[in-house]
C-alpha cells in the first residue's frame, strides 16, 4: 500500500465498516512504516483494490490493526488469503505471536481468526464505537511458530 492507494483503501474501508478509519490514520500508518498490504484484481495496468491490511511489528509480536475486504467481495476467500499473507510476513520476520482485536458482533471475522488458530485471550471494554455507544473488543492471539499452515490448510 502506498499513499496513492488511499482513495481506493478508503472506499473499501467505508464499504465494510460503519465507523471507518480516517485518511489521516492511514497516512500515519504509512508514515511510521507499518506493514501495509493490498489485495487487488489481477489486471496488469490499473488493478482494482479488493481489500487491505495494516499490521505493526516489534518486540517479537505482530499486531493486526486492520484487515478489511470490500463488502461486495465478502465470502470469496480474500480475508483468509490476506490473513495467510500476514501470518507468512510475521513468521518470516521472526515474530512469535500475533495479536488482534475483533468485534464480537463480526461473526465472520471471529470464525476466520479461529479457523486460522487464533485463541480468545481477553476483552477490551468499550473499544469500538457503535450505534449504541461502544462495543467491546475480543482480543485474540496466535502462536505464529505453530500455525503457519493453519490458514493455507483451511
C-alpha positions in Angstrom: 0.0 0.0 0.0 1.2 3.5 -0.9 -0.2 7.0 -0.4 -1.6 7.0 -3.9 -3.7 4.0 -3.0 -5.5 5.7 -0.1 -8.6 6.8 -2.2 -9.3 3.1 -3.0 -8.4 2.0 0.5 -10.9 4.5 2.0 -13.6 3.3 -0.4 -13.1 -0.3 0.7 -13.0 0.7 4.4 -16.2 2.7 4.0 -17.9 -0.2 2.2 -17.2 -2.6 5.0 -17.3 -0.6 8.3 -19.9 1.7 9.8 -17.1 3.5 11.7 -14.2 3.6 9.2 -10.7 4.8 9.8 -9.9 8.3 8.6 -7.5 9.1 5.8 -5.2 10.6 8.5 -5.0 7.3 10.3 -3.9 5.5 7.2 -1.4 8.2 6.4 0.1 7.9 9.9 0.3 4.1 9.4 2.3 4.6 6.2 4.4 7.3 7.7 5.6 5.2 10.7 6.3 2.2 8.5 3.6 -0.3 9.4 3.3 -3.3 7.2 0.5 -2.3 4.8 -0.8 -4.6 2.1 -3.4 -4.6 -0.7 -5.4 -7.3 -2.4 -6.0 -6.2 -6.0 -7.6 -7.6 -9.1 -5.2 -9.3 -11.4 -5.4 -6.6 -14.0 -1.9 -5.7 -15.3 -2.5 -2.0 -15.7 -4.7 -0.4 -13.1 -5.8 -3.0 -10.6 -8.9 -2.7 -8.5 -8.4 -2.8 -4.7 -10.4 -5.6 -3.2 -9.0 -5.3 0.3 -6.1 -4.3 2.5 -4.4 -5.0 5.8 -2.3 -3.0 8.3 0.0 -4.7 10.8 2.6 -3.3 13.2 5.6 -5.5 14.2 8.0 -5.2 17.0 9.4 -6.9 20.1 8.6 -10.4 18.7 4.9 -9.5 18.2 2.7 -8.5 15.3 -0.5 -6.6 15.8 -3.1 -6.8 13.1 -4.6 -3.3 13.3 -7.0 -3.6 10.3 -7.9 -6.3 7.9 -10.7 -5.2 5.5 -12.3 -6.7 2.4 -14.6 -4.7 0.1 -18.2 -5.6 1.2 -19.0 -6.6 -2.4 -16.2 -9.2 -2.2 -17.0 -10.8 1.1 -17.2 -14.6 1.3 -14.8 -15.1 -1.6 -11.8 -16.2 0.5 -10.0 -12.9 0.3 -9.9 -12.4 4.0 -8.4 -15.8 4.5 -5.8 -15.1 1.8 -4.8 -11.8 3.3 -4.6 -13.3 6.8 -2.4 -16.1 5.5 -0.1 -13.5 3.9 0.1 -11.6 7.2 1.0 -14.8 9.0 3.7 -15.5 6.5 5.1 -12.0 6.8 5.1 -12.3 10.6 6.8 -15.7 10.5 9.4 -14.5 8.1 10.1 -11.5 10.3 10.8 -13.7 13.3 7.6 -12.8 15.1 6.4 -15.3 17.7 3.0 -14.0 18.4 0.2 -12.2 16.5 -2.5 -10.2 18.2 -5.7 -8.5 17.1 -8.9 -7.1 18.2 -12.2 -8.0 16.6 -15.8 -7.0 17.2 -17.7 -10.0 18.8 -20.6 -9.0 16.5 -18.4 -9.6 13.4 -19.1 -13.3 13.4 -17.5 -14.0 10.0 -14.2 -12.3 11.2 -14.3 -14.2 14.5 -14.7 -17.5 12.6 -11.9 -16.6 10.2 -9.5 -15.9 13.0 -10.5 -19.0 15.0 -10.1 -21.3 11.9 -6.6 -19.8 11.5 -5.7 -20.8 15.0 -6.2 -17.6 16.9 -7.4 -18.0 20.5 -9.5 -15.6 22.5 -7.3 -14.2 25.3 -9.3 -11.3 26.6 -11.7 -8.4 26.2 -11.1 -4.6 25.8 -14.2 -2.9 27.2 -15.7 -0.2 25.1 -13.1 -0.5 22.4 -15.2 0.2 19.3 -17.7 2.9 18.6 -21.2 1.6 17.8 -24.6 2.9 17.2 -25.5 2.0 20.8 -22.4 3.9 22.2 -19.4 1.5 22.5 -18.8 -2.2 21.8 -16.2 -4.4 23.5 -13.4 -6.0 21.5 -12.4 -9.6 21.7 -8.6 -9.8 21.9 -7.2 -12.8 20.1 -3.6 -14.2 19.8 -1.8 -16.7 17.7 1.5 -18.6 18.3 3.0 -18.0 14.8 5.6 -20.7 15.1 2.9 -23.4 15.4 0.3 -22.0 13.0 1.8 -21.1 9.6 0.0 -24.0 7.9 -3.4 -23.3 9.6 -4.7 -20.8 7.1 -3.5 -22.4 4.0 -5.0 -25.8 5.1 -8.4 -24.4 5.9 
